[in-house]
Amino acid sequence: MISNPFTDPKWANKTVDIIDRCVGFVRNKTTKPFANLLRAIVFGIIAIVAGFIVFILGLIGLARGLQELLDIWLTRPNAVWISYFVLAILFSGTGAMMMRKRHASTSNSDKK
């Protein structure tokens, strides 16, 4: 504990050390977890936005790549609409599969 300031020459250093430990303890229990939470939220939002941008640019690249591939054998207007048709079938099939699996039957009455 803190000693008498009149007889102890290291009283100021001891007092500062105790205050520093108390402030450090409070900071470690309050400010650091809050800062880590905010950091995780911000980096999570950045990752979601970056992932969304990469996904959209990937879809654009897929459409353009398919158009360029079909452009080898077909005219440009036909390559464009056929690429859109192929991608529509691909995405519709994927969506239909997801819609089929969205409600998993858990009751025994559904399994007749």
GIUR-V337779 format. One record per pair of residues at least 24 apart in sequence whose ideal C-beta (glycine too) atoms are under 10 Angstrom apart, sorted by sequence separation. I is the first residue (numbers start at 1). GAP is how many residues later the second one is. D is the distance in Angstrom with one decimal. If there is no record, write none. Layout:
i: {I I}
gap: {GAP GAP}
d: {D D}
This chain:
i: {63 66 62 59 62 59}
gap: {24 24 25 28 28 32}
d: {6.0 9.8 7.1 8.2 9.1 9.1}
